[in-house]
Amino acid sequence: MALVKVRYFAAAEEAAGLAEEPRGEPTLGALREALVAQYPGLVGVLPRCAVLVDGARVGDDTVLTEEATVDVLPPFAGG
């Protein structure tokens, strides 16, 4: 099982209660489902987030490879 690093930022970090963690889900879609099941606070946050795998937006069917980094980035205000 490949472990990926998931990093949470801003409101996503607050909702999950941690800044980062290793995860073992096989695809991005499975990861999204597992996150909202484990962290109910993400239910309202995750749909608004940009979720990047190694810096790129990808689909939920993307296979998460070992050593990948997934960033969960809520919209940022300001400028």
N, C-alpha and C positions, 0 to 999 in steps of 0.2 A: 504494500500500500504506500503510495507516494504521499508525503506530507508536504503541504504548501503552507507558506506563512501568510496569514490574513492580518492586515493592518487596518485598524478603524480610526477614523479621523472625526473631530468635532462632534456633531450630534450622534453619529454612529458609535463613536467611542463611549459617549455618555449612555446610550441605550444598551450597549453590550456590556458595559462595566469594565472594559479592559481595552488596552491600546493595541495589542496584537496577541495572536495565538497560532499554534500549529493546528492544521485540520487535515483530515484524510478523505474527504469526499472526492469521488472520481471525476465529476464534471462541475462546471460553474452552476448549472441549474440545481444539481443535488446540494451544492454548498448553500445556495440561497435558501432552499427549503429547510435545510438543517439549521441555519442561523435563525430564521424566524421561529422555528420550533423550540430552540434552546433559549433564545433571547426574545421574549415577547415584545419588549420595547422596540425592537427593530421592525415590527410589523408596519408601523406608520412611517418609518424612516427609510428603510431599504428601497422601496419603490422609487423614491426621489433621488437616490444616490447614483453616481457614476461608479460602476464597478469595473476596475481595470485589472487585467492579468498581464503582469510584466509590462505595465505602462500602456497597454492597448485595450480599447473597447472590443469585446468579443461576445459571441452569442452564448446562450445558456448550454448549448450542446458541446461547448469547448471542453476538451479533456484537460484536466489539471495535472501537469507533469511534476515530477519531483523537483524540488527547489524553486518552484514558481512562487511569485509574490502576488497576492491579490489585495488591492487597495479598495477600501469602501469609503468613497468621498461624497459627503452630502453637498448640496449646492452651497456655495459661499457667497455672502453678501459683501458689498463694499466695492472699492475701486480706486 
